[in-house]
Every structure is written in structure tokens, then in C-alpha cells.
Amino acid sequence: MKPLTRPARLTPGARVAVVAPSGPVPEERLQAGLDLLRGWDLDPVVAPHVLDRHADFGYLAGTDADRAADLQAAWCDPDVAAVFCARGGYGAQRMADLLDWDAMTAAGPKVFLGFSDITALHEAFAVRAGLVTLHGPMVAAVGFLKNARAQEHLRATLFEPETVRMITANPGAAALVPGRASGVLLGGCLSLLAADLGTPYARPGARDGLLCLEDVGEETYRLDRYLTQLLRAGWLDGVAGILLGSWADCSPYPEVRALLADRLGGLGVPVVEEFGFGHGEDALTIPFGARAELDALAGTLTLEKPALA
């Protein structure tokens, strides 16, 4: 697995487009997020269908075609330096096939930001466009709006990426399996990675990668199912190391922790738990597609190069 192309860092005054590839967006949270971006001297523009809600399926932010059109138009706009997702939820997989990936690749590298359901698009941008993308807080996400540490880590990654070459885990991180490993960062929401198996937008496996895993609202048996599916499919063969993030609103953590140790501890690679990315309020920003070294015992992730060029 080779490092991917890094988009350029943002500069004051940069125009960023906000899109909703998945679930419907609460307007008041969106406005609060836009105000925060303006405070960073960015120029946020909202895609036409961000506040839509699907007529039949209320868990979708508008139709698949409209959500895809918003993302593609934003990405192909030469005046837009970055595309930020407003929130996750569900729906990114439904619209991934409607995007013109050749046109988007030709539009050149840009910053792409999101997490949760956006995992499906992180994989697609890696496979179809060969781009580093940012797994981090979204514009209308509660954690982004309320947590200063999450805000500052994202801001530094966007504007001053050389200052965050070393990403230190949140307090509470610990090595499930100690050791050091190097590889290309990838991953995201566990359930989405399992659901993406066999699609043309997913990597064939995590070989030689540093795999980041987290999820939300899942019972232990379902997490077991996802991990077992990845193991049985051979998707975890040759993985270099594993970083575990938040498991918000899942089963009690001691039970989840036992499962993670059971399913991942036998791989013979370093594994660090509670690193601090994902659905937690103080979520760190992780550059997928960048090469890094993990020290599981120290709880550090050192990037070979800054996340953005």
C-alpha cells in the first residue's frame, strides 16, 4: 500500500463547500458550524440540497441524485479548495455510484473531510482518485461545535499541518498489543468497512496499512459480526497495526474491549485502544492515505509528511 496524493493545505479566505452525502442536517447546527468556519477566515458555501429531506426515506438528506450532484459540483468547482461533509448518518453508499469519478479526479486534489457514514467516500476517494482524505469532525456535528480540542486539531491540520506531524492519543489510550508499526492510514467506521466489501470503491484489503476502526450505537454481537466478516474475507491479512477509536453508545466498553482483544489480538500486530478519533466529542483528525508510524505503548502516531502539502 503506497501513500496517496496530498491535497494542498488551506489558506485564509479559502472557499470550502459544505455537502450532505448522507443523513438530513439540523439547520441550527449547520449555521453554528458555518459561523465557526467563518471565524477561521474561511468562506463556506452551502450546497443546494444540504437541508433537503427525502420524501419517502426521512433518514436521507434528499434524493441520491441530488446528494451526488451537490458533491460532484462542489468538487469540480475550481473556486472550491475543500469539501466538508455536514454530517454522517446513512446514505453515502447509495450515491457513490452516481458520481463521475473521472471528472472528479480530473478536477484535481482537494481537501475532503468527514467521518462515520462518510467512510464509504473515504474508501472511494482512495481507490478511484488516489487522494489523502481527512477523517475528522464534521460541520454540523455536536463534537465539532462543542469541543475546543477537536476544533483546534482540525484547524491546525487544515492550515498548519506541519505542527501536527505527531498525533498524540487522548488520555485513556492504552496498548492492547504493544509494539511499533509503520504503514498507510486507512479505515473509519467498522460497519461501513464491512458493508463495503466486494464493491468497486473499496480496497481489496488492509495489507501493510495502519487500520483505524471505530463505530457508534452497535451491540457487541454486531461488532463481532463485522470484525469476523473482515477476518473471514481475508481483508485484515497483512495489516501492519490497528488504532481503535471511540465506541460511543455501543455496549459497555469492558465487553467491547474483550471482543476487540479476542478478534484482533491474535493478528500479531500492535493494537492501541481509545486513541481518540471517531464519534467522541474530542475527536482527532486523522489523514487517511498518509504514511505514519504507530507506537502503541506511547500512544503516538507520527506522520511521515504533513497531512496536507
Beta strands, then each sheet from edge to edge (+ up, - down):
strand 1: 15-19
strand 2: 43-46
strand 3: 82-85
strand 4: 111-114
strand 5: 133-135
strand 6: 166-168
strand 7: 174-177
strand 8: 180-189
strand 9: 209-216
strand 10: 241-248
strand 11: 271-273
strand 12: 286-288
strand 13: 291-295
strand 14: 300-303
sheet 1: 2+ 1+ 3+ 4+ 5+ 12-
sheet 2: 6+ 14- 13+ 8- 9- 10- 11- 7+
end
